[in-house]
Amino acid sequence: MAKPFPSAIWMDALIEQLNTDERYAQVAKNWEGDIYVVIDPDDSNPAQEEPVAYYLDLWHGRCRGGSYYDSLPEDGPPAIFTFRTNLANILKIFNGELDPIQAMLTRRLKVEGNMAYLLRNVPTVLDFIRCCRSVPMDVSAFQ
């Protein structure tokens, strides 16, 4: 069943997916670091007034926890990476219409953090996106 996206409900389903996916556990076994995924408002989505964010604590092929924020946290946990884009682009990435690496290179997906580490771990990034794609989304309430 599709989960409202973006929402804490969808994030919880993603955490469950990450923690039960054997392929992700294997591919991400060397990944050490937490991330923020920030979804900025854009003109195509008048219902969104503030950025929303997901925080995920990813460690050796598991997600040790996460938080969903209706607006950017001023005192949230620090993360080694922040990925930032708008709803249209994140949906294109999650629907397979936009390659995440191409999105980073063209700055449609902005990245803050150690790019050398990220590039050494491209398979982990791609498998993380595969897991995101496997969690059904319902964006109707957000648009």
C-alpha positions in Angstrom: 0.0 0.0 0.0 1.3 3.4 -0.9 2.5 5.7 1.9 2.0 9.4 1.9 5.2 11.1 0.7 6.9 13.0 2.1 6.0 11.9 5.6 7.1 10.1 8.7 5.0 7.1 7.7 6.9 6.8 4.4 10.3 7.2 6.2 9.4 4.4 8.7 8.6 2.2 5.7 11.9 3.1 4.2 13.8 2.3 7.4 12.1 -1.1 7.5 13.0 -1.7 3.8 16.6 -0.8 4.4 16.8 -3.1 7.5 15.2 -6.1 5.8 16.9 -5.8 2.4 19.7 -8.3 2.1 21.1 -6.8 -1.0 21.3 -3.4 0.6 23.0 -4.9 3.7 25.7 -6.4 1.5 26.3 -3.4 -0.8 26.3 -0.9 2.0 28.3 -3.0 4.5 31.2 -0.5 4.5 29.1 2.7 4.5 29.5 4.8 7.7 27.5 7.9 8.0 24.2 9.6 8.4 22.4 11.7 5.8 19.8 14.4 5.4 17.5 14.4 2.4 16.0 17.9 2.2 13.1 18.6 -0.2 12.8 22.3 -0.9 9.6 24.0 -2.0 9.2 24.9 -5.7 6.8 26.6 -8.0 5.3 23.3 -9.2 4.1 22.4 -5.7 2.1 25.3 -4.1 1.1 23.1 -1.1 4.7 23.1 0.2 5.7 26.2 2.0 8.8 25.1 3.9 11.6 22.6 3.2 11.0 19.1 4.7 13.8 16.8 5.7 14.6 13.2 6.3 17.4 12.3 8.6 18.7 8.7 8.4 21.5 7.1 10.4 23.0 4.7 8.0 25.7 2.4 9.3 27.2 -0.8 7.7 24.1 -1.8 5.7 21.6 -0.9 8.4 19.5 2.1 9.3 19.9 2.7 13.0 17.1 5.2 13.1 15.7 8.4 11.5 13.6 11.4 11.8 11.2 13.3 9.6 11.0 17.1 9.9 8.2 19.2 8.6 10.7 22.1 8.5 14.4 22.2 8.6 15.7 21.4 12.1 17.9 24.1 13.6 19.3 21.7 16.2 19.0 18.3 14.5 21.8 15.8 14.6 24.8 16.5 12.4 25.2 14.4 9.3 28.1 13.7 7.0 25.9 14.3 3.9 23.0 16.5 3.0 21.2 15.9 -0.3 19.0 18.7 -1.4 16.5 19.1 -4.2 12.8 19.9 -4.8 9.9 17.5 -4.9 9.7 17.3 -8.7 13.4 16.1 -8.9 13.2 13.7 -6.0 10.1 12.1 -7.6 12.0 11.8 -10.9 14.9 10.1 -9.1 12.6 7.8 -7.1 10.6 7.0 -10.2 13.7 6.2 -12.3 13.3 9.1 -14.6 16.5 10.9 -13.4 19.7 9.1 -12.6 20.9 10.2 -9.1 24.5 10.5 -10.2 23.5 12.6 -13.2 21.3 14.7 -10.9 24.3 15.3 -8.6 26.6 16.2 -11.5 24.0 18.6 -13.0 23.2 20.1 -9.5 19.6 19.1 -9.6 20.5 17.2 -6.5 22.9 19.3 -4.5 25.3 17.5 -2.2 27.1 18.8 0.9 29.7 16.5 2.2 32.8 14.5 1.2 32.4 14.0 -2.5 35.5 11.6 -2.7 33.8 9.3 -0.1 30.5 9.5 -2.0 32.2 8.7 -5.4 34.0 5.7 -3.8 30.6 4.4 -2.6 28.4 5.0 -5.7 27.0 1.4 -5.5 25.8 2.1 -2.0 24.1 5.3 -3.1 22.5 3.6 -6.1 21.2 0.7 -3.9 19.9 3.2 -1.3 17.9 4.8 -4.2 16.7 1.3 -5.2 15.4 0.8 -1.7 13.6 4.2 -1.8 12.0 3.2 -5.1 10.7 0.0 -3.6 8.6 1.9 -1.0 5.3 2.9 -2.6 4.5 6.6 -2.5 1.3 8.6 -2.6 2.1 12.2 -3.3 -1.5 13.4 -3.9 -1.9 14.9 -0.4 1.3 16.9 -0.8 0.6 18.5 -4.2 
